[in-house]
Amino acid sequence: MSFATLGLSPQICQTLSDLGFKTPTDIQQQAIPQILEGKDVLASAQTGTGKTAAFGLPIIQQLLDRNNDLDSPDLGANNDIAEPEELPQKKTRGAAVKALILTPTRELAQQVYDNLESYNQGLKIVVVYGGTSMSVQTKNLNAGADIVVATPGRLLDHLFVGNLHLQQTQTLVLDEADRMMDMGFMPDLQRILRRMSQEKQTLFFSATFTKRIREVAYKLLNNAVEIQIASENSTAETVEQIVYPVNKSRKRELLSYLIGSRNWQQVLVFTKTKQTSDVLAKELKLDGIEAASINGDKSQGARQKALDDFKSGKVRALIATDVAARGLDIQQLPHVVNYELPFQAEDYVHRIGRTGRAGEKGQAISLMCPQEQYLLDAIETLLDTRLPQQWLPGYEPTFEEEETQTKRRSRSSEKRKLKAKLKIHSSRGKRR
């Protein structure tokens, strides 16, 4: 099957050929015709399977077709007949956005924008997200915006000051829709939807959909076509997955050993917290491994520099929180490491989806301490499979150490509680 058979114009097909895209992926084959027909779509597919093109290409085609319809004269019309008087329109300010794509993270917004620009056929595409200049984005919007790619918070900023409006928006896309509705974006999303017409096409795309998220999605969709590529919440077969049990106190040591002994030149490492990502990057540098961290506390400039250095090879290890799991697109990334298992099992799928993309092989390694066993159980339940475990010689976990650390933390917690009680009693005595 070729892209031309999906209903895309010769110009778009030629652009895709120039970019090296020969045949559409499964998600593209199923989604593009449905979107071109104007249907709402709920689509689930593994990361790295071309979801951005699956919704981006038909949106570009639709907008080009509508522009051509407006430019083409009606040859059957009688030019002597006066046009009917137009009804008064509600006054609007700012750019009239025709298609809106919402993403949960800045990195994903930039990635989607870059991809759309590579397919572009003269449309005006603008990306807006936090951490960067409002004035530059305002200037871009003032020049017109057929397609806007945005994070919800920054989009609302532009809506409130009148830099754009959504009354004429014909297509809404929620990319990584499960994350959009699971990261506390629902209030912002509701504010955005209230500013949009009910007569619009809505597209939900993600790699994972929980039952709860699916129920919410169908409240926002109208007779949606559901597309599911491979089994739900699955990982790519091109990714080798392995779990290394190790004590928490030796995780950093094991990570340095793996990077050095196996000569990894590019590895993406995931942590649960911003603080851990910063500390781990510093410790790896002390081990002689060039590393950088990327998390929500970093400015957009610092995040982009860390990512650029990682892609160019200046940095061997990029330490990231889950803010990066939904937006990093690194060609042929060979290794992903879960330094800490995620709280949400679905995030595991997105993390390891950064490797093994577009048919390439990749390796996903998880460093698991005994206290994280319940997190691994949740991941295996989601994937409906057992992940292989291997004890590395010299790094075998010792459960006595874990028990000792647990007792120390318990005693420390009890001491803090006792100090707090004494402080309260002392302050009460002073008031008397």
C-alpha positions in Angstrom: 0.0 0.0 0.0 1.2 3.5 -0.9 0.4 6.9 0.7 -1.4 7.8 -2.6 -4.0 5.1 -2.0 -4.9 6.6 1.3 -6.3 9.8 -0.3 -3.3 12.1 0.0 -2.4 14.5 -2.8 0.5 13.9 -5.2 2.3 16.9 -3.7 2.2 15.5 -0.2 3.2 12.0 -1.5 6.2 13.5 -3.2 7.2 15.3 0.0 7.0 12.0 1.9 9.1 10.3 -0.8 11.7 13.0 -0.5 11.8 12.5 3.3 12.4 8.8 2.7 8.9 7.5 3.7 8.0 4.7 1.3 5.0 2.9 2.8 2.6 3.9 5.5 2.7 2.2 8.9 -0.3 0.3 10.3 -1.6 3.2 12.3 -1.3 5.5 9.3 -3.1 3.0 7.0 -6.0 2.8 9.3 -6.3 6.4 10.6 -5.6 8.6 7.6 -8.7 7.5 5.5 -11.0 7.8 8.6 -9.7 11.3 9.4 -10.1 12.4 5.8 -13.7 11.3 5.9 -14.2 13.6 8.9 -14.8 11.0 11.5 -13.8 11.3 15.2 -11.0 8.8 16.0 -9.7 7.1 19.2 -6.4 5.5 18.2 -4.0 3.5 20.2 -0.6 2.4 18.9 2.9 1.7 20.2 5.3 4.6 20.4 7.5 5.1 17.4 4.9 3.8 14.9 4.2 7.2 13.2 1.2 8.5 15.1 2.1 12.2 14.4 2.0 11.6 10.6 -1.2 9.5 11.1 -3.1 12.7 12.2 -0.8 15.4 10.8 -1.0 14.3 7.2 -4.8 14.2 6.8 -5.1 17.5 8.7 -2.8 19.1 6.2 -4.7 17.5 3.3 -8.1 18.7 4.7 -6.9 22.3 5.1 -5.4 22.3 1.6 -8.6 21.0 0.2 -10.7 23.7 2.0 -8.3 26.4 0.8 -8.7 25.2 -2.8 -12.5 25.1 -2.5 -12.4 28.8 -1.3 -10.1 29.8 -4.2 -12.1 28.0 -6.9 -14.9 30.0 -8.5 -18.4 28.4 -8.8 -18.7 28.0 -12.6 -22.4 27.3 -12.3 -23.2 30.5 -10.4 -25.0 33.5 -12.1 -22.6 36.4 -11.5 -25.5 38.9 -12.0 -27.3 37.6 -8.9 -26.4 39.6 -5.8 -24.9 37.8 -3.0 -27.1 37.4 0.1 -26.4 39.8 2.9 -24.1 38.2 5.5 -25.4 37.8 9.0 -23.5 39.8 11.6 -20.7 37.8 13.1 -19.5 37.9 16.7 -16.4 40.0 16.8 -13.3 38.0 17.5 -9.7 38.9 18.2 -6.5 37.2 17.2 -5.6 34.4 14.8 -8.4 32.1 13.6 -7.0 28.7 14.3 -8.3 26.0 11.9 -6.7 23.0 13.6 -5.5 22.6 17.2 -3.1 20.0 18.5 -2.7 19.7 22.3 0.2 17.9 23.9 1.1 17.4 27.6 4.7 18.5 27.4 6.8 21.2 25.7 9.1 18.6 24.2 6.3 16.7 22.6 4.8 20.0 21.3 8.1 20.9 19.6 8.5 17.4 18.2 5.0 17.5 16.7 5.6 21.0 15.2 8.9 19.9 13.7 7.2 16.9 12.1 4.4 18.9 10.7 6.7 21.5 9.2 8.6 18.7 7.4 5.3 17.7 5.7 4.0 21.2 5.2 2.6 22.5 1.9 2.5 26.2 2.6 0.3 26.3 5.6 1.0 28.5 8.6 1.9 26.4 11.6 2.7 27.8 15.0 3.9 26.1 18.2 3.2 27.7 21.6 4.3 26.4 25.0 5.5 27.7 28.4 9.1 28.5 29.3 9.6 30.6 26.1 8.8 34.2 25.1 5.2 35.1 24.8 6.1 38.0 22.5 7.7 35.8 19.9 4.8 33.5 19.9 2.4 36.5 19.7 4.3 37.7 16.6 4.0 34.3 15.0 0.3 34.1 15.7 -0.3 37.6 14.4 1.1 36.4 11.0 -1.7 33.8 10.9 -2.1 30.3 12.1 -3.8 27.5 10.2 -2.5 24.9 12.7 -1.5 25.5 16.3 0.5 23.0 18.3 0.3 23.9 22.0 0.4 22.9 25.6 -2.9 23.7 27.4 -1.5 26.3 29.9 0.2 28.5 27.3 -2.7 28.2 24.9 -5.0 29.6 27.6 -2.6 32.5 28.1 -2.9 33.4 24.4 -6.7 32.9 24.5 -7.1 35.2 27.5 -5.1 38.1 25.9 -6.8 37.7 22.5 -3.9 36.4 20.4 -6.1 33.7 18.9 -9.6 32.3 18.9 -11.1 28.9 18.4 -14.5 29.6 17.1 -13.5 28.5 13.6 -11.4 25.5 14.7 -12.5 22.5 12.7 -10.2 19.8 14.1 -9.0 19.1 17.6 -6.2 16.6 18.4 -5.2 15.4 21.8 -1.8 13.8 21.4 -0.9 11.4 24.2 -4.5 11.9 25.3 -4.2 9.6 28.3 -1.5 11.8 29.7 -3.5 14.9 29.0 -6.4 13.6 31.1 -4.2 12.1 33.8 -1.8 14.9 34.6 -4.4 17.3 35.9 -5.1 19.0 32.5 -8.8 18.3 32.6 -9.8 21.8 34.0 -7.7 23.5 31.3 -9.0 21.2 28.7 -12.6 22.1 29.7 -11.8 25.8 29.5 -10.5 25.3 26.0 -13.4 23.2 24.9 -15.9 25.8 26.0 -14.3 28.2 23.5 -14.7 25.8 20.6 -17.6 24.9 18.4 -19.5 21.7 19.0 -19.2 21.0 15.2 -15.6 19.8 15.1 -13.6 16.7 14.4 -11.9 15.3 17.5 -9.0 12.9 17.4 -7.4 11.1 20.4 -4.0 9.5 19.9 -1.9 7.6 22.5 0.1 4.5 23.2 -1.9 3.6 26.2 -5.6 4.0 27.3 -6.9 2.9 30.7 -10.5 2.0 31.1 -11.2 5.2 33.0 -9.5 7.4 30.4 -11.4 5.6 27.6 -14.7 6.4 29.4 -13.8 10.1 29.6 -12.7 10.1 26.0 -16.0 8.8 24.7 -17.8 11.6 26.4 -15.8 14.1 24.2 -16.1 12.1 21.0 -19.0 11.7 18.6 -19.5 8.2 17.1 -15.8 7.7 17.2 -14.0 5.1 15.2 -11.7 3.1 17.5 -8.3 2.0 16.0 -6.0 -0.3 18.0 -2.7 -1.4 16.6 -1.2 -4.5 18.3 -2.4 -5.4 21.7 -3.5 -2.7 24.1 -0.8 -1.2 26.3 1.8 -3.3 24.6 5.5 -2.6 23.9 7.3 -3.0 20.6 8.8 -6.4 19.8 12.0 -4.7 18.7 12.7 -3.7 22.3 14.7 -6.2 24.5 13.5 -5.8 28.1 15.4 -7.0 31.2 15.2 -6.3 34.9 18.3 -6.2 37.1 17.5 -6.6 40.9 19.9 -4.5 42.9 19.9 -2.7 46.3 18.9 0.9 46.1 22.2 2.0 47.6 24.1 0.5 44.7 21.9 1.6 41.8 24.2 4.4 40.8 27.2 2.2 41.0 25.6 -0.4 38.7 24.5 2.2 36.2 28.0 3.5 35.9 29.3 0.0 35.5 26.8 -0.8 32.7 27.6 2.4 30.8 31.4 1.9 31.2 31.8 -1.9 30.8 29.4 -2.1 27.8 30.7 1.1 26.2 27.2 2.7 25.9 27.6 6.0 24.1 24.0 7.1 24.3 21.6 6.1 27.1 18.4 7.7 28.3 17.9 7.2 32.1 14.5 7.8 33.8 14.0 8.8 37.4 10.8 9.5 39.4 11.8 12.9 40.8 13.5 16.1 39.6 15.9 16.0 42.5 17.0 12.5 41.8 17.7 13.4 38.1 19.9 16.3 39.1 21.8 14.4 41.7 22.3 11.4 39.5 23.7 13.5 36.7 26.2 15.0 39.0 27.3 11.6 40.4 27.7 10.2 36.9 30.0 13.1 36.1 32.1 12.2 39.1 32.4 8.7 37.7 33.8 10.2 34.5 30.6 9.8 32.5 29.4 13.0 30.8 25.7 13.4 31.8 23.0 16.0 31.8 19.6 16.2 33.5 16.2 17.3 32.0 13.2 18.0 34.2 10.3 20.4 34.8 12.5 22.7 37.0 14.8 23.4 34.1 14.2 26.4 31.8 13.2 25.6 28.3 16.6 26.8 27.1 18.4 24.5 29.5 16.2 21.5 28.5 16.8 22.1 24.8 20.5 22.4 25.3 20.7 19.2 27.3 18.7 17.4 24.6 20.8 18.9 21.7 24.0 17.8 23.5 22.7 14.4 24.0 21.7 14.0 20.3 25.0 15.3 19.1 27.0 13.0 21.4 28.5 15.6 23.7 26.5 13.9 26.5 26.5 10.1 26.9 23.7 9.9 29.6 20.6 12.0 29.7 18.8 11.8 33.0 15.1 12.6 32.7 11.9 12.6 34.6 8.6 11.4 32.9 8.2 14.9 31.5 10.5 13.7 28.8 8.9 10.3 28.2 6.2 11.8 26.0 8.3 14.1 23.9 11.7 12.8 23.1 12.3 11.5 19.5 15.9 10.4 19.2 16.7 8.4 16.1 18.2 5.0 16.8 18.5 5.5 20.5 20.0 2.2 21.6 19.4 2.1 25.4 16.8 3.2 27.9 17.3 2.6 31.7 14.6 2.8 34.3 16.8 3.9 37.3 13.6 3.9 39.3 10.4 2.2 38.2 7.5 4.6 37.5 4.5 5.0 39.9 2.1 4.5 37.0 2.6 1.3 35.0 1.5 3.1 31.7 4.5 5.4 32.0 6.8 2.3 31.6 5.4 1.8 28.1 6.1 5.4 27.2 9.6 5.4 28.7 10.9 2.3 26.9 9.1 3.5 23.7 11.9 6.0 23.3 14.0 3.1 22.0 13.2 0.5 19.3 11.4 3.1 17.2 10.6 2.8 13.5 11.6 -0.8 13.4 15.1 -0.3 15.0 16.2 -2.6 17.8 16.6 -1.2 21.3 17.3 -2.3 24.9 15.3 -1.3 28.0 16.9 -2.1 31.3 15.2 -1.6 34.7 17.2 -1.4 38.0 14.8 -2.7 40.6 15.4 -2.7 44.4 13.2 -5.0 46.5 10.9 -2.2 47.6 9.9 -1.7 44.0 8.6 -5.2 43.5 5.0 -4.0 43.7 5.7 -1.5 40.9 7.1 -4.3 38.7 4.0 -6.4 39.5 1.8 -3.6 38.2 3.8 -3.2 35.0 3.7 -7.0 34.3 -0.1 -7.0 34.9 -0.5 -4.1 32.4 1.6 -5.9 29.8 0.2 -9.3 30.7 3.7 -10.8 30.6 6.6 -11.5 32.9 9.7 -9.5 32.4 13.0 -11.5 32.5 15.2 -10.9 35.5 18.9 -11.4 35.9 21.2 -11.0 38.8 24.5 -9.5 37.8 27.6 -11.0 39.6 28.8 -8.6 42.3 25.5 -6.6 42.4 23.2 -9.3 43.8 20.6 -7.7 46.2 21.1 -8.4 49.9 17.7 -8.2 51.6 19.3 -7.8 55.0 20.6 -4.4 53.9 17.2 -3.4 52.7 15.6 -4.4 56.0 18.3 -2.5 58.0 17.6 0.7 55.9 13.9 0.3 56.3 14.3 0.1 60.1 16.6 3.1 60.1 14.0 5.1 58.1 11.3 3.9 60.5 13.3 5.0 63.6 14.1 8.3 61.9 10.4 8.9 61.2 9.5 8.1 64.8 12.2 10.6 66.1 10.7 13.4 63.8 7.2 12.7 65.1 8.4 12.8 68.7 10.3 16.1 68.1 7.2 17.5 66.6 5.0 16.5 69.6 7.5 18.0 72.0 7.6 21.2 70.0 3.8 21.4 70.1 3.7 20.8 73.9 6.5 23.4 74.4 4.6 26.0 72.5 1.4 25.4 74.4 3.3 25.8 77.7 4.6 29.1 76.6 1.2 30.4 75.6 -0.1 29.4 79.1 
